[in-house]
Amino acid sequence: MAEDTPQLYLVTPPSFDLDSFVPQLARILDAQDVACLRLHMATQDEDAILRAGDALRELAHARDIPLVIADHVLMVERLGLDGVHLTDPGTGIRKLRDTMGADAIIGAHCGSSRHDGMAAGEAGADYIAFGPVGDTLLGDGARAERELFEWWSAMIELPVVAEGALTTDLVEALAPVTDFFAIGAEIWGDDDPLARLRALIAPLG
């Protein structure tokens, strides 16, 4: 990919069997350049998250890919992860930055709110994620439109991530105005997630 081509940010399924998912993920990471991996599980079972975190950390770090976890701040140090992805931009990012240090990755999902994105950036977030960018029945139906990414890319230096209900057409449309595409649910339901991923990002060349 060209230097200015958006990078891939892979998000795990909300639930998975480690024995089958780890080899599947390894195949994708070995075949495709991935800039970051997010462990984003729906369960509140600490042991399940810890087991997954251990396995995915080894997989990611062996390939020099940073691994962040969604929301579970206390597990970052416990698991030796690279940072946290906050699904609620109202979380105390400034305090987290002081606690976690300058090297930790802190990302914030800000829906479609330019104001929340700016506030999170000023508080110390390393990247801002906007989404969903596509049509979905989840949430309140609000979409992060291309105009938001256009404005952000023109006005704000902080990296921006496009995610949620991505399609090949959306990848093509947003490629000039985003730094990363976070991809997860779009591929994991497919029999061949790698083939689905490649089809989805085909416009990136």
Stockholm file with secondary structure:
# STOCKHOLM 1.0

chainA/1-205         MAEDTPQLYLVTPPSFDLDSFVPQLARILDAQDVACLRLHMATQDEDAILRAGDALRELAHARDIPLVIADHVLMVERLGLDGVHLTDPGTGIRKLRDTMGADAIIGAHCGSSRHDGMAAGEAGADYIAFGPVGDTLLGDGARAERELFEWWSAMIELPVVAEGALTTDLVEALAPVTDFFAIGAEIWGDDDPLARLRALIAPLG
#=GR chainA/1-205 SS CCTTSCEEEEECCSSCCHHHHHHHHHHHHHHSCCSEEEECCCCCCHHHHHHHHHHHHHHHHTTTCCEEEESCTHHHHHHTCSEEEESCTTSCHHHHHHHHCTTSEEEEECTTCHHHHHHHHHHTCSEEEECCCSCCSSTTCCCCCHHHHHHHHHHCCSCEEEESSCCHHHHHHHGGGCSEEEESHHHHTSSSHHHHHHHHTGGGC
#=GC SS_cons         CCTTSCEEEEECCSSCCHHHHHHHHHHHHHHSCCSEEEECCCCCCHHHHHHHHHHHHHHHHTTTCCEEEESCTHHHHHHTCSEEEESCTTSCHHHHHHHHCTTSEEEEECTTCHHHHHHHHHHTCSEEEECCCSCCSSTTCCCCCHHHHHHHHHHCCSCEEEESSCCHHHHHHHGGGCSEEEESHHHHTSSSHHHHHHHHTGGGC
//
